[in-house]
Amino acid sequence: MMRRKKTDAGFAFSKFINHTVLTRNSKTFTLYRLLIADHEKSQSLERSTALDMSKCKAKTRARRESEIKKWVIEKHRHLLENIPGIIYTADTKGSIDFLLPSKLLSITGFTSEEIAALPNGWVSVIHPDDRAQYLLNFEKILCKKLQPWTINYRIVTKAGAEKWVEDRISPALCSTKDEAGLDGILLDINEKIVAKAEKKELETRLRQCQRIKTIGILAGGIAHDLNNILTPIMGYAEMLKQLAPPGTRAQEYIQEILNASERAKQLVEQISAFSGKDGSAVKEPFNLATVIAEVLQLIRPSIPSTITIHKKINPYAGHIYGNASQMHQVLVNLCTNAYQAMEHSGGTLEIRLESVIPDDKTIELHSSLTRMRYIRLAVSDTGTGMDKKTVERIFELFFTTKPAKKGTGLGLYIVHDIVTRHKGVITVSSLPGKGSTFEIYLPPFEGDSQQKPSLIAGNARSEREGTILFVDDERATVNMMKAILEENGYMVTATTSASEALNALKKNPTYFDLLITDFSMPEMNGIALASEACLLNPQLPVILLTGCGGSQLLPKCLDKHTTHKLLIKPVRLNVLLEKILQLVGRQRPQIQ
């Protein structure tokens, strides 16, 4: 701008000139210079005044933009209130101005004044673990003038709850097109994040279930094959033991073979339980005290001498209704874990069996229990113990704290599964360095639990007679069973074909006193063969042999036909002979 004024001496001119000035610290500002020129006679004089008006100009611009913002908010308030989020502006120092305080209150529980009073403003509301990343992103947007940016982080509401928000940020420009800070909108995405996490967890569980199902199918097949291999090994070993003179080394060697086979059998039982094809699922009343005695006799040689075993067994605690073989497996697993926790330091392994009624505190901690009588089996150790996090996961599949070659993560999972199938409850209490205690609460059997006397005692061999039809698709098993049964006084017709066995029955339905058949065979399974045999001779008793259970039809078949019995491969000789005597005895039907 220039002005001209006439004076007595001549003419004077004045004008404003803008300059951009660079300071020593490399910053710039606008300098306003007022220039006054006087032309007097033949001389020209120039006067000037320099003014830094940048702060004044900035205040004027800020005031004008603030007025514009208020006008926009008032004009479009209804529209802004329908936006599902918190709209805000931030200056270059990070100070945030929330446009609609009501939205801020509903999402965070704080008012804008309360947030402003916090030590670090909005940053104080952000979850401590997410603050560093938030500040880093904020600086990136300001310094690098990035395009609009979206970040997710957690905040802590006034009530102390964690909540996920989505922060959509973009650089804000003032009227001079200079960067004035940031504009943003905060969206509550907590439900979305939670739903996504739940979906991911469900997908992980589904994949795990699919893997478990696949492994279970494979395990079932392996268990079946291993049982078929173990059956002739144990059978021939027992025959050799009968032939070897007592007290000789041969007897000792054969017993070692049987001991190793028994351990392999127990391993196969765990595999069968994991696969869901545990053929030993047939239930009957039994006394847990008997199972405890058998387990302690089995594992005592494996327990280091530095570990003392204490027993507090009430033999009259009562019977339970279930499967003795499965409970045998439960006790072996618990005792093995207990002594492994003490094998380096030594200690005490205690086993208790008693009849109890849970107190109120126990029922409160374990809602599955009720105020009724239970048979409680407890296994305690004074070993290394477990922390709270380990206890919470102890029954998870494949979870183990043992080294890779020592633990599989199957044992306690199977224990929990078996106890649940017996309608029981298992609890665990443990402290690091103080040992662990596992307690199993099982409902007692209230029916007639009188044990039938064993028929194998005394001169049972002289009582054995009868004709047996034996069927199994494994040639080694057929040869072994034929030899062992004939050695014990029975007449045996043995075959590897179910159709050949059925033809033999059709020729003379009443010739045979007993049918012993494998369950899983290629031509016809054992249940189908037993059904056909019963049509030909309804009085014919049947023993079904199975290596892995394999079907839900087995319990139904046994319930329908009381003369049908189930034995699990590999079956011990004395168990097989006792079962045959129960079904056949000395009575033989007339041969037509």
Secondary structure, 3 states (H helix, E strand, C coil): CEEEEECCCEEEEEEEEEEEEECCCCCEEEEEEEEEEEEECCEEEEEEEEEECHHHHHHHHHHHHHHHHHHHHHHCHHHHHCCCCEEEEECCCCCEEECCHHHHHHHHCCCHHHHHHCCCCHHHHECHHHHHHHHHHHHHHHHHCCCCEEEEEEEECCCCCEEEEEEEEEEEECCCCCEEEEEEEEEECHHHHHHHHHHHHHHHHHHHHHHHHHHHHHHHHHHHHHHHHHHHHHHHHHHHHHHCCCCCHHHHHHHHHHHHHHHHHHHHHHHHHHHCCCHHHCCEEEEHHHHHHHHHHHHHHHCCCCEEEEEEECCCCCEEEECHHHHHHHHHHHHHHHHHCCCCCCEEEEEEEEEECCCHHHHHHCCCCCCCCEEEEEEEECCCCCCHHHHHHCCCCCCCCCCCCCCCCCHHHHHHHHHHHCCCEEEEEEECCCEEEEEEEECECCCCCCCCCCCCCCCHHHHCCCEEEEECCCHHHHHHHHHHHHHCCCEEEEECCHHHHHHHHHHCCCCCCEEEEECCCCCCCHHHHHHHHHHHCCCCCEEEEECCCCCCHHHHHHHHCCCEEEEECCCCHHHHHHHHHHHCCCCCCCCC
